[in-house]
Amino acid sequence: MKALHARYPFLAAAREAVEEAEVDLTELIREEAVVARATERVTGALCEGSIGDPHRSTRVELLSYPVARVLVSLVDERICTRKYARAEANRAISQFGAARGAAADLKSDRTERLALADLLSEFDLASAITEDETGYRVAVGTYLTLASDVWGDQWRLVNRTLADGEVFIERAELHTLLEEAIAQRVARGLPLSVPEALAEPLETEVEAVRETLADLDLTREIDTVVPERFPPCMKALVDSIQQGEHLAHHSRFAITAFLTSIGMNTDEIIDLYMVNSSFGEEMTRYQTDHIRGETSPTEYTPPSCATMQSYGDCVNKDDICEDVIDESHPLNYYEHRLEQADEDELVDWREENGDGETAQP
């Protein structure tokens, strides 16, 4: 088993390496180190959008991947599958980008790297994606497939340069599309049909993942909009909208996903954006319905605190951010604030503004 396979366990070559090693999955799920790493991959994906640090053992790292897929299958929740697939893809493309950046380092010659040509070939993209002097050109059908779940106005075909059936993308954007290809590969076939002989020994780990998911996936539990209880980051984004400021794509996604997750419908969110001079009802409706899962296969949840920090959207942190929710997720913050409030303090802004006037948090 090669280190390259452990770094990119979704590769066909990695799967073949596992098969050639004649690994018995029934025995594998009884290996404590492998199961622990597999559980970490899944819970990390849910909590932080990361599968965690690689295990020092190449064997454990590689074999934890199929076990993680078994865990995700046993949990059998769509949001768990999506977050896990995206976390695996994010780790892989980050490693790929770092390896390419280190190509000029003599020490990197000692480490087997995955070439771009090999990655394109892996996903049958060699003929669909070609390089030119300014970036890359992608066959329009391939572009639509890979960009379908990438959020942001800049990814809409109408906003791209299109010529001779090809879409022009920048070099950095290629990694985004490759990440989508990897996520689709990881999610393919999930959930697996898992026999009882494999399911029973993993009951404890499956329950741990379900508990983690229950703590984070609050979209079905919260249907109360109390702006004064919002986490500081979401308050700041709402204030920016109210002040007519232009929001970056990631900021707009974060606040829209948060509002849909706490029960607001598309029309209510459009009402919120109407005061903004950059508001466009058609675009806002399209984006909101996409995030809600109405016009896409995925119901999106807001970014974790770690992701908010990485984009610069984590602002005005208070004691609850620091001490209570351990910087895990804005929805955790909001749920905590709701739980701490008296019932008469939780007046939903939609009830306050039920007289037909334009309601604003």
C-alpha positions as CSV (number, residue, x, y, z in Angstrom):
1,M,0.0,0.0,0.0
2,K,1.5,3.3,-1.1
3,A,1.3,6.7,0.7
4,L,-0.2,8.1,-2.5
5,H,-3.1,5.7,-2.2
6,A,-3.7,6.8,1.4
7,R,-3.7,10.4,0.4
8,Y,-6.2,9.7,-2.5
9,P,-8.2,6.7,-1.4
10,F,-10.9,7.3,-4.0
11,L,-8.5,6.4,-6.9
12,A,-9.1,3.3,-8.8
13,A,-5.5,2.3,-8.1
14,A,-6.1,2.7,-4.3
15,R,-9.1,0.4,-4.5
16,E,-7.1,-2.2,-6.5
17,A,-4.3,-2.0,-3.8
18,V,-6.9,-2.9,-1.1
19,E,-8.3,-5.7,-3.2
20,E,-4.8,-7.1,-3.9
21,A,-4.0,-7.1,-0.2
22,E,-7.1,-9.3,0.2
23,V,-8.3,-7.3,3.2
24,D,-11.3,-9.0,4.9
25,L,-13.7,-6.2,5.8
26,T,-15.2,-8.4,8.6
27,E,-11.9,-8.5,10.3
28,L,-11.0,-5.0,9.4
29,I,-13.9,-3.5,11.4
30,R,-12.5,-5.1,14.5
31,E,-9.2,-3.3,14.2
32,E,-9.4,-0.5,16.8
33,A,-7.0,1.9,15.0
34,V,-8.8,1.6,11.7
35,V,-12.3,2.0,13.1
36,A,-11.2,5.0,15.3
37,R,-9.7,6.8,12.3
38,A,-12.8,6.0,10.2
39,T,-15.0,7.5,12.9
40,E,-12.8,10.5,13.0
41,R,-13.1,11.0,9.3
42,V,-16.9,11.1,9.5
43,T,-17.4,13.1,12.7
44,G,-14.7,15.5,11.6
45,A,-16.6,16.0,8.3
46,L,-19.8,16.8,10.2
47,C,-18.2,19.1,12.8
48,E,-15.5,20.9,10.9
49,G,-15.8,20.0,7.3
50,S,-12.5,18.2,7.6
51,I,-11.6,14.5,7.9
52,G,-8.8,15.2,10.4
53,D,-5.1,14.7,10.4
54,P,-3.9,11.6,8.6
55,H,-2.9,8.6,10.6
56,R,0.9,7.9,10.9
57,S,0.3,4.4,9.5
58,T,-0.3,4.4,5.7
59,R,-2.2,1.1,6.1
60,V,-4.6,2.5,8.7
61,E,-5.1,5.7,6.8
62,L,-6.0,3.9,3.6
63,L,-8.2,1.2,5.1
64,S,-10.1,3.7,7.3
65,Y,-11.6,5.0,4.1
66,P,-13.8,2.0,3.2
67,V,-14.8,1.7,6.8
68,A,-15.8,5.3,6.9
69,R,-18.0,4.7,3.9
70,V,-19.6,1.8,5.8
71,L,-20.3,4.1,8.7
72,V,-21.9,6.7,6.5
73,S,-24.0,4.0,4.9
74,L,-25.2,2.8,8.3
75,V,-26.1,6.3,9.4
76,D,-27.9,6.7,6.1
77,E,-28.7,10.5,6.3
78,R,-28.3,12.5,3.2
79,I,-26.6,15.4,4.9
80,C,-24.1,13.1,6.5
81,T,-23.2,11.6,3.1
82,R,-22.9,15.0,1.5
83,K,-20.7,16.5,4.2
84,Y,-18.5,13.4,4.3
85,A,-18.0,13.4,0.6
86,R,-17.2,17.1,0.5
87,A,-14.7,16.8,3.4
88,E,-12.9,13.9,1.6
89,A,-12.8,15.9,-1.6
90,N,-11.6,19.1,0.2
91,R,-8.7,17.2,1.8
92,A,-7.7,15.5,-1.4
93,I,-7.7,18.7,-3.5
94,S,-5.8,20.6,-0.8
95,Q,-3.1,18.0,-0.8
96,F,-3.1,18.0,-4.6
97,G,-2.6,21.8,-4.7
98,A,0.0,21.7,-2.0
99,A,1.9,19.0,-3.8
100,R,1.9,20.9,-7.1
101,G,3.1,24.0,-5.3
102,A,6.0,22.0,-3.9
103,A,7.0,20.6,-7.2
104,A,10.1,22.8,-7.4
105,D,11.3,21.6,-4.0
106,L,14.0,19.0,-4.4
107,K,12.8,17.2,-1.3
108,S,9.4,16.7,-2.9
109,D,11.0,14.5,-5.5
110,R,11.2,11.8,-2.8
111,T,7.4,11.8,-2.5
112,E,5.2,10.3,-5.1
113,R,2.8,12.9,-6.4
114,L,-0.4,12.8,-8.3
115,A,0.0,14.6,-11.7
116,L,-2.8,16.7,-13.1
117,A,-2.9,14.5,-16.2
118,D,-3.4,11.5,-14.0
119,L,-6.2,13.1,-12.1
120,L,-8.0,14.2,-15.2
121,S,-7.6,10.8,-16.7
122,E,-9.0,9.2,-13.5
123,F,-12.2,11.1,-14.0
124,D,-12.3,10.7,-17.8
125,L,-11.7,14.5,-18.1
126,A,-8.6,14.5,-20.2
127,S,-10.4,15.3,-23.5
128,A,-12.9,17.6,-21.8
129,I,-10.5,19.9,-20.1
130,T,-7.6,21.5,-22.0
131,E,-5.0,24.1,-21.0
132,D,-4.3,27.3,-22.9
133,E,-2.1,30.3,-22.3
134,T,-4.6,32.0,-19.8
135,G,-6.1,29.1,-18.0
136,Y,-8.3,26.1,-19.0
137,R,-11.1,25.4,-21.4
138,V,-13.9,23.0,-20.3
139,A,-16.4,21.3,-22.5
140,V,-19.7,22.9,-21.7
141,G,-21.5,19.6,-20.8
142,T,-18.7,18.7,-18.4
143,Y,-18.7,22.2,-16.9
144,L,-22.5,22.0,-16.3
145,T,-22.1,18.6,-14.6
146,L,-19.2,19.7,-12.3
147,A,-20.5,23.2,-11.6
148,S,-24.1,22.3,-10.8
149,D,-23.6,22.3,-7.1
150,V,-21.0,25.0,-6.8
151,W,-22.6,28.0,-5.2
152,G,-22.0,31.5,-6.5
153,D,-23.1,33.8,-9.4
154,Q,-19.8,33.5,-11.1
155,W,-20.4,29.8,-11.8
156,R,-23.7,30.3,-13.7
157,L,-23.1,29.6,-17.4
158,V,-24.6,33.0,-18.3
159,N,-21.8,34.7,-16.5
160,R,-19.0,32.7,-18.2
161,T,-17.1,33.2,-21.3
162,L,-18.3,30.5,-23.8
163,A,-16.8,29.8,-27.2
164,D,-17.0,26.8,-29.5
165,G,-18.7,24.7,-26.9
166,E,-16.1,25.4,-24.3
167,V,-16.2,27.4,-21.0
168,F,-13.1,29.4,-20.0
169,I,-12.0,29.0,-16.4
170,E,-9.0,30.3,-14.4
171,R,-6.4,28.0,-13.0
172,A,-7.7,28.4,-9.5
173,E,-11.2,27.4,-10.6
174,L,-9.9,24.2,-12.0
175,H,-9.3,22.9,-8.5
176,T,-12.9,23.8,-7.5
177,L,-14.3,21.7,-10.4
178,L,-11.9,18.8,-9.6
179,E,-13.0,18.9,-6.0
180,E,-16.6,18.5,-7.2
181,A,-15.5,15.5,-9.3
182,I,-13.9,13.9,-6.3
183,A,-17.0,14.6,-4.1
184,Q,-19.2,12.9,-6.7
185,R,-16.9,9.9,-6.8
186,V,-16.8,9.6,-3.0
187,A,-20.6,9.8,-2.7
188,R,-21.2,7.4,-5.6
189,G,-22.9,4.2,-4.4
190,L,-23.7,5.6,-0.9
191,P,-25.4,4.3,1.1
192,L,-24.0,0.8,0.6
193,S,-26.0,-2.2,1.5
194,V,-24.3,-3.3,4.7
195,P,-24.8,-6.9,6.0
196,E,-25.6,-7.4,9.7
197,A,-22.3,-9.1,10.3
198,L,-20.6,-5.7,9.5
199,A,-23.3,-3.5,11.1
200,E,-23.4,-5.0,14.5
201,P,-19.7,-4.5,15.5
202,L,-20.0,-0.8,14.5
203,E,-23.1,0.0,16.5
204,T,-21.2,2.2,19.0
205,E,-19.5,4.2,16.3
206,V,-22.7,4.6,14.3
207,E,-24.5,5.9,17.4
208,A,-21.6,8.4,18.0
209,V,-22.0,9.7,14.5
210,R,-25.8,10.0,14.8
211,E,-25.4,11.9,18.1
212,T,-23.0,14.3,16.4
213,L,-25.3,14.7,13.5
214,A,-28.3,15.4,15.8
215,D,-26.3,18.1,17.5
216,L,-25.4,19.8,14.2
217,D,-28.3,19.2,11.8
218,L,-30.9,21.5,13.3
219,T,-32.8,22.3,10.2
220,R,-35.8,20.2,11.2
221,E,-35.8,21.3,14.8
222,I,-35.6,25.1,14.7
223,D,-38.5,27.1,13.3
224,T,-38.1,30.3,15.3
225,V,-36.7,33.6,14.0
226,V,-35.5,35.8,16.9
227,P,-32.8,38.1,15.4
228,E,-31.6,39.4,18.8
229,R,-30.6,35.7,19.5
230,F,-28.6,35.3,16.3
231,P,-24.9,34.6,16.6
232,P,-22.7,37.7,16.1
233,C,-21.6,36.7,12.6
234,M,-25.1,36.4,11.4
235,K,-26.2,39.6,13.1
236,A,-23.3,41.3,11.3
237,L,-24.4,39.9,7.9
238,V,-28.0,41.0,8.4
239,D,-26.9,44.5,9.4
240,S,-24.8,44.7,6.3
241,I,-27.8,43.8,4.2
242,Q,-30.0,46.3,6.0
243,Q,-27.3,49.0,5.4
244,G,-27.3,48.3,1.7
245,E,-23.8,46.9,1.6
246,H,-22.8,44.4,-1.1
247,L,-22.1,40.9,0.3
248,A,-19.4,38.6,-1.1
249,H,-20.7,35.3,-2.5
250,H,-19.6,33.3,0.6
251,S,-21.2,35.8,2.9
252,R,-24.5,35.8,1.0
253,F,-24.5,32.0,1.0
254,A,-23.8,31.9,4.8
255,I,-26.7,34.2,5.8
256,T,-29.1,32.7,3.3
257,A,-28.3,29.1,4.4
258,F,-28.6,30.2,8.1
259,L,-32.0,31.8,7.5
260,T,-33.4,28.8,5.6
261,S,-32.1,26.5,8.4
262,I,-34.1,28.3,11.1
263,G,-37.3,28.1,9.2
264,M,-37.6,31.1,6.9
265,N,-39.1,30.5,3.5
266,T,-37.9,32.0,0.2
267,D,-40.4,34.9,0.2
268,E,-39.4,35.9,3.7
269,I,-35.8,35.9,2.8
270,I,-36.5,38.0,-0.4
271,D,-38.3,40.5,1.9
272,L,-35.1,40.8,3.9
273,Y,-33.0,41.5,0.8
274,M,-35.4,44.0,-0.7
275,V,-33.9,47.0,1.2
276,N,-30.5,46.4,-0.4
277,S,-29.8,48.4,-3.6
278,S,-27.9,45.4,-5.1
279,F,-31.0,43.2,-4.6
280,G,-32.3,41.3,-7.6
281,E,-35.5,39.3,-6.9
282,E,-35.0,36.8,-9.6
283,M,-31.4,36.0,-8.7
284,T,-32.2,36.0,-4.9
285,R,-35.1,33.6,-5.5
286,Y,-32.9,31.3,-7.6
287,Q,-30.1,31.2,-5.1
288,T,-32.4,30.7,-2.1
289,D,-34.4,27.9,-3.7
290,H,-31.0,26.3,-4.7
291,I,-29.7,26.5,-1.1
292,R,-33.1,25.2,0.3
293,G,-32.8,22.1,-2.0
294,E,-35.9,23.1,-4.0
295,T,-34.0,23.4,-7.3
296,S,-30.9,21.3,-6.4
297,P,-30.3,17.8,-5.1
298,T,-28.8,19.2,-1.9
299,E,-30.3,21.1,1.1
300,Y,-27.4,23.2,2.2
301,T,-26.6,24.1,5.8
302,P,-24.7,27.2,6.9
303,P,-20.9,27.0,7.2
304,S,-19.2,25.9,10.4
305,C,-17.4,28.5,12.6
306,A,-14.1,27.3,11.2
307,T,-15.3,28.0,7.7
308,M,-16.7,31.4,8.7
309,Q,-13.3,32.2,10.2
310,S,-11.5,31.2,7.0
311,Y,-13.6,33.6,4.9
312,G,-13.4,36.5,7.3
313,D,-17.1,36.3,8.2
314,C,-16.5,35.4,11.9
315,V,-16.8,38.8,13.7
316,N,-17.7,40.2,17.1
317,K,-17.1,36.9,18.9
318,D,-18.6,36.9,22.4
319,D,-18.3,34.6,25.5
320,I,-20.8,32.1,24.1
321,C,-18.6,31.7,21.0
322,E,-15.5,31.2,23.1
323,D,-16.8,29.2,26.0
324,V,-20.1,27.5,25.3
325,I,-20.2,26.2,21.8
326,D,-16.5,25.8,21.4
327,E,-16.6,27.5,18.0
328,S,-18.4,24.6,16.3
329,H,-21.4,26.0,14.4
330,P,-23.6,29.1,14.2
331,L,-26.7,26.9,14.6
332,N,-25.3,25.6,17.9
333,Y,-25.0,29.1,19.1
334,Y,-28.5,30.0,18.1
335,E,-30.0,26.9,19.6
336,H,-28.2,27.6,22.9
337,R,-29.5,31.2,23.0
338,L,-33.0,30.0,22.3
339,E,-32.7,27.4,25.1
340,Q,-31.5,30.0,27.6
341,A,-34.3,32.4,26.9
342,D,-37.7,32.6,28.7
343,E,-40.7,31.6,26.5
344,D,-42.1,35.2,26.5
345,E,-38.8,36.5,25.2
346,L,-38.9,34.4,22.0
347,V,-41.2,36.4,19.8
348,D,-40.8,35.3,16.3
349,W,-40.3,38.4,14.0
350,R,-42.6,36.9,11.5
351,E,-45.5,37.1,14.0
352,E,-44.6,40.7,14.9
353,N,-44.8,41.6,11.2
354,G,-47.8,39.6,10.2
355,D,-49.8,42.7,9.2
356,G,-48.7,42.6,5.6
357,E,-45.9,45.1,6.0
358,T,-42.4,44.3,4.7
359,A,-40.9,42.4,7.6
360,Q,-37.2,42.9,8.5
361,P,-35.3,41.2,11.3
